[in-house]
Amino acid sequence: MKRYSDLAATPDSSGVRAQVGEQARRLAERLARVRRIVVVMSGKGGVGKSAVTANLAAACAAAGERVGAVDADINGPSLPLLLGARGRAIGRTPEGLAPAAAPCGVRLISTDLLVPADGAAVVWRAPTQADAWVWRGAAEASALREFLGDAVWGELDWLFLDLPPGADRIATVLGLLPERAAVLAVTAPAAVSVLSVGRALELSAAAGRRALGLVENFAAAACPRCGADLDPGGAGAVEGLALAAGVPVLGRVPYDPALRDACDAGTPLVLARPAAPAAQALLALAARLRERVPPGPAP
């Protein structure tokens, strides 16, 4: 098996085009057996994008659907942690990598499940370390393409991709996926989040992928103890962003300490406490996605 914890970034060579072409062919073949693909992005860290992704995946799996998830952050342990899959093994078969099985039934691919220890990180080798940043983008795209293409998903009803924070990789990841892949953007109501997500939406549109809609996370809620309003501020900012981008607000997930606790425990809130306000909002969002993301042809 390839050592994903030590990815080389090297200049082009005579065999690179052939290798990329083979990766692209294999990736298209794998994804042809996936009926719906949803890319969850934000353009900014700290907005709860991974928590939304994990709970959507778990909600669909709980409904009896076949679900896969990819942590597209090469150095990100988020999805394995949130889905309770840390320590689960990615298998090896003659056809490629067998995704790990999370307790909730979601099939999962993440480099976190391949690195040898918590402190280990993916490193990028280059002709000189000072040049590593120059080659990183191309090497990371190639690694992700190969990672996705190596995964033997079988037939899936859903494949969720949790994008890394920041906007610089959006076009790269979208370029690996078929045009039917839907884009879901997650934001918090704070001005800095709205501004960052707005730029991510522009980059997605520039890549030819208009977002399906917005999810407002950490939205206003009632205090579970006294019933008082918990308003994080930024009223109207998300609606303004949606109007400017020409996309709907598909869901509002209220601020709920239960969601944080479930994330830390590695059990999606939609399974641990389905009656909690945030869980209800996430379940409603999953139902809305079923309505708005048309399934591809049955494999």
C-alpha positions, 0 to 999 in steps of 0.5 A, spaced: 500 500 500 502 507 498 505 511 504 500 516 504 503 519 510 509 521 505 507 524 499 512 526 494 511 533 490 515 532 484 516 536 477 512 533 471 515 527 468 514 522 462 509 518 465 505 523 469 500 524 464 499 517 463 498 516 470 493 522 471 489 519 466 489 512 469 487 515 475 481 519 472 479 513 468 479 509 475 475 515 479 470 516 474 469 508 474 468 508 481 463 514 482 459 512 476 456 507 481 454 513 486 447 516 485 448 522 489 455 526 491 455 532 495 461 537 497 460 540 503 464 547 503 465 553 507 471 557 505 473 558 513 474 553 519 470 553 525 463 554 522 462 546 524 462 544 516 465 537 518 459 536 524 454 538 519 457 533 514 458 527 519 450 528 521 448 528 514 451 522 512 449 518 519 442 521 518 442 518 511 445 511 513 440 511 519 434 511 513 437 505 510 441 508 505 448 506 503 453 512 504 460 514 503 464 519 506 471 522 504 475 527 509 478 531 503 483 535 508 489 531 507 491 532 514 484 532 517 482 527 522 475 531 523 470 525 520 473 519 523 473 523 530 465 525 529 463 518 526 466 514 532 471 511 527 478 513 529 482 506 529 478 503 524 482 500 519 482 501 511 482 495 508 486 492 502 483 488 496 485 486 489 481 492 487 483 497 491 482 500 498 476 498 502 473 504 506 473 503 514 466 502 517 464 507 522 459 504 527 453 508 524 454 504 517 457 510 514 463 507 509 469 512 510 476 514 507 480 519 511 488 519 511 487 519 519 486 512 518 492 511 515 497 515 519 501 511 524 499 515 530 496 522 532 502 526 532 503 524 525 502 528 519 502 528 511 509 531 509 510 534 502 517 532 499 520 537 494 527 538 491 528 543 497 523 544 503 523 552 501 519 549 494 514 545 498 509 550 497 510 551 490 509 543 489 504 542 494 497 544 490 499 539 484 501 533 489 495 534 493 490 534 488 494 528 485 494 524 492 486 526 493 485 523 486 488 517 487 485 516 494 478 517 491 480 513 485 483 507 489 477 507 494 472 501 492 465 504 494 461 499 491 454 502 490 452 508 494 446 512 494 450 518 497 457 520 497 459 526 502 466 530 501 468 534 507 472 539 504 478 542 508 478 549 511 480 555 506 478 557 499 484 555 495 482 547 494 475 548 492 476 548 484 481 543 485 476 538 488 470 540 484 475 539 478 475 531 480 468 530 480 462 529 475 458 535 474 452 532 477 456 533 484 452 538 488 455 543 493 453 545 500 456 551 503 456 552 511 456 558 514 456 561 521 452 568 522 458 572 524 461 577 519 467 574 518 464 567 516 459 570 511 465 574 508 469 568 507 463 563 505 461 569 500 468 568 497 468 561 497 461 561 493 464 565 488 470 560 487 465 555 486 461 559 481 467 560 477 469 553 477 462 552 474 459 549 480 453 554 483 452 552 490 445 548 491 444 552 497 447 555 504 446 552 511 447 557 517 450 553 523 450 556 530 443 560 529 439 563 534 436 558 539 432 558 545 437 556 552 435 549 554 435 551 561 431 558 561 428 558 555 431 565 553 434 567 546 441 565 545 442 570 539 449 570 536 448 576 532 449 577 525 441 577 524 440 578 516 447 577 514 446 569 512 440 572 508 444 577 505 449 572 502 444 568 500 440 573 496 447 576 493 449 569 491 442 567 488 442 561 492 437 559 498 438 558 505 436 550 506 437 550 513 439 553 520 442 549 525 441 552 532 446 553 537 446 547 541 451 544 546 448 537 545 451 538 538 458 539 541 458 534 546 456 529 541 461 531 536 466 530 542 463 523 544 464 521 536 456 519 536 452 523 531 447 528 534 442 525 529 443 518 532 445 520 540 439 525 541 434 525 535 429 530 539 435 535 540 433 542 536 440 541 532 438 534 531 431 536 528 434 541 524 440 536 521 434 531 519 430 536 516 436 538 512 437 531 510 430 530 508 431 537 504 437 534 500 433 528 498 428 533 495 433 537 491 439 533 489 436 528 483 439 521 484 443 519 478 442 513 474 442 506 478 448 503 477 
